[in-house]
Amino acid sequence: MKLKHYHILLLLLVSTTTLQAQNRTDSVTYSINSRFTGGTGTYAPFLSTANQYDRYSFSPNSLALWGTLHKKITAENDFDYGFGVELDGNVSAKQSSFFPGELYIQGKLHFLNMYAGMKQEVFGNQDPELSSGGMLWSANSRPIPKIAIASNGYTTVPWTKGYVEFNAGLSHGWMNEDAGTDNLLLHHKYAYIRIGGTSIPVNLSYGVQHVAQWGGQSEQYGTMPVNWDNYYRIFLGKSGSSSATQSDQINTLGNHIISQNLGLDVKLPSATFSLYWQNLTEEPPVKLLPNSPNREDGLWGISVKLSKVKSLNQFVLEYLSTTDHNGPWHDLDGVIYGGLDPYYISGQNPTGWTYKGMTIGNPWLTSPKYNEDGSASIKNNTVRLYYFSGKGTIKTINYRLTLAYSENYGMADIIYENRKDQFSWLLESSTAVRFLKNTQVKAGISGDHGDYYGNNLSLILGVSYSGSWGF
C-alpha cells in the first residue's frame, strides 16, 4: 500500500467518526503554561529537562511558554476522533526556540486507532509517569512525525473470555535531521500479550518493540533506495541486496534496535504492584530475555500504587545498566572485561537513536545536546543508574520527588577507566489558586552534584491555566 493510500484511509476514518460525533456532545481541553528556571551552574539540572519532550532549555536561566489544545479519544465509543496541538517556546540568554510539541489528528474504529502527525507517546511497560525512561522509548525527545495504526491499548483476544489480551501497532515515520543522514525514515512495530484479565489479580505480560532507521542519503554511504523490496527487508530484519552498502549486505539493512519487555502486575484491594524488565538488542543474535547475550544490561523496575495513602500514593524504584554491551561475546585473554557493541549508536547514521539532539530512549544515555564540541552523536552510553521517584498529596499541595544516582563511563570499551558519578534530584509541587479559577501555581527546586553534569542548582516557578468547552 502506497503512502497516499494511508492518507486516504485516514481521511475516511476521520470523516466517519466526525459524522458519528455529530450526534453527541464532545469536549476540547486547553491549557496555557509558563515556567521560569533560574539558577547557577553550566546547565539546568538534569532532572528539570529530562523526559519533558524537549520542551525546556538546557540553559540554567530560561523562560518557557507553551499552550495545548486536545480532543481526546473516548474508550466507550466505537467510533471517535481526536486531535492535539501543542506549541512550545523558550527563551534564554544563549538561544531561543519555537516549535510544535504536538500536532496530530486521530481516528478510532472499534478496537483500532490511527493517527497522522506528531503525538506525544510512551511505549513500553515502564511506569508511564514516574519512570526514568524506557530502554527504547521515553518522553525525552520531541515526537517524530509519522502515520500509525494500533490497537486501542490492550484488547481481548476472541474466545478467551477476557483472560488473554493483545496490544500491537505499526507506524512509518520521518526523521529529517540537521546533521547526519538526510531524509532518514523510521519503521516501528510492537506486539504484546497479557494473560490474566480483570477477574484475576495477577497478570503476566510479554512484548517486543522493533525499530529500524532506514532510507536517506549521506555523503559517506550514498543513498538507500526507498522501495518495497527494502521495506520488506527492514520489516523482517534481513540483510541488504547487492545494491546496498557492504556493511548492510553483511549485517541487517538499516539500523535496527529490539527491546523485549517482561512484566508482572499484582492488584490487591489497597495496592497495585507492577514489576518490569526491559532488555535492548542492537546486534545479533536475538534471543529471548533469559538467554540474551546481553541480559546483564537492561531496566529493572517496580511501580507501587497505594490507593489509601494520600501522602505517598505512587512511587517507582528502578535500576538501569548498560555496561555489558554483549560482554560475554568480547574478551581479552579469556577474561571478560566489557563488550564493544554500543547502544543507540549507528555507523551509517551519525545521530544514532536520537531526534533533534535528544536521546529517544532512556535519557541517562546522554543526549548530544550536552556535547560541547557540537557532535551529533551520543558520547555517554555506558551507565549504571539507581533511581527513585514518588508523588503524593499533603493537604492541598501535590508533589513529586525524584532522586537519581548515576555512574557514567562514556562509550563502550573493553576496560572502563573514566567513571564519573553524578547525583541528581528534583522536588516539584503544585496547588490550585483559590481566587483564580482553573489556575495552578507550581514551584520546585532541582540540582546536580558530581563530575559528569557538574554542580547545578535551580529554582523553578510556573503558572498554568486550563479549561474545556463542549460542542
Steps between C-alpha positions, in 0.01 A plus 500: 500500500645836395523790744222688322269206573571538870394863478176408319420238765569750774271761345220245466543392859500853636199594283302200627574572864421868454151411373455273800606781731229732369242306701668554836675767706878513475746707699833663426754570773751782488782638713743791515820436693816677606816397685797706612823322592764707674820374651873446493726257319582407143163337427148492629492199737465171314164399648348841421532431125506119459181321388326829414468454121787748443274780626758683714833669438824351637599849611507550881284811454208483258131567448270248332147564371269244341136452416298186430172409332366142507196295408553157654380163374245349741510133595123446503443605137559258212533791257685812607752759393760714671773753443779667689702820473782623720710807419824536698731796540793571727742789542840516667809718479666258257213402272128502435275250324142455387361169369192275503520255789195317366298519181281203403156376397364166615212266424358196678318209341394235754827371653727678247659842527665685214674835501723723292740763629711553812345348812653476846506132593678262735559144380604214725391347831681748727302731727371761250525792742780444751753281314852610412408403143462181301795329335368572150249784549463772760345846522839664444492610136241679292251267329600379154262576208336176388188316395396219731235235554468315829261318729323716755723383785458142619213328318341166586588207274175343373381177668733542801232640737722803570791299641728574202555848356721647231642844422669570164588782264681594179629839385708674235689817593728771364817590692634797303802638683728801474804271519577147386279324246244702303143370455549220751192281553375312806328162517339406833285207600412335829294210632409410859298223657356508853358204690266522797226748419306717741353213706842373613717721725825385333584584137808392304601687185769470235566725202750592231577843357687525168630817336709545188652816355532470124496683167657841465817634345844570642821626340700210642266204438288619208126438463286218634211465252148523643310217333289200593791257481695699759190549716451121499863456610461765770175348627653154542850614601673353195830604344520734203500402134800530269421872453541572871820607673750232595410544867127454431568187292696343785264617777132589498383776268478826696544562873285259704424503873285244680369529854338209685269582793389261773250612762308375803205690649346416838176676596401499866208686664717787621811474283619417149850371432652500150837336439672546163818399322612650171791385287663653194654323200684679218720217380418134423434246631150595618384257769226498762571703813642227727742387225588840353878547468469844663247406769728672754379827350149639523248686708353334808222678685212479744208741506276513807162673521339542844132592478458577872818701561470860381840621620682249275249342263745384232873434472752331275835332565723424200844369416650558156819345366658536155855394588504147355459572126495130407791450739509117483567530127810716547792402720868573552721194560198306619397761758177690434538872562220655300331484163553716196148509351390855584138600560320779310795533259488445123799481270311634198289758684712732720203609714409143598189445712437870559264764364572873485799450729311306767528131589179316404557218747608528864634857547780390732673388181589861454343712225733659241376845608746466789796460260720809532678422171176512301503128417159355406575156650448359849827499697384344825312175447660286771312571822377356826203679656329468838170684491203593721199713417185542707200728522216579736282768653553679829191704591438700179850471355594239240867409484749278324847409627762338275847381607751352255859382539686415180839351420611625158776323306477670160511276193517120488855379562681183601611649831305786661740745664329840479206463736324825592236490771201731514217558749188676366182597682174683443222608737201659328159600634173649377181631651182666380461878535183554703416842360578414135284230347679222305841641595790319663831627630804279498828519687801274514868470564743277311870432507798297384816413686782306340759472226295437186238778487676710763347684792176672404218646708174656383179641639194425283185713498197454277137593438246307293141566400278223358142446400262335257196570289233276350353500152 
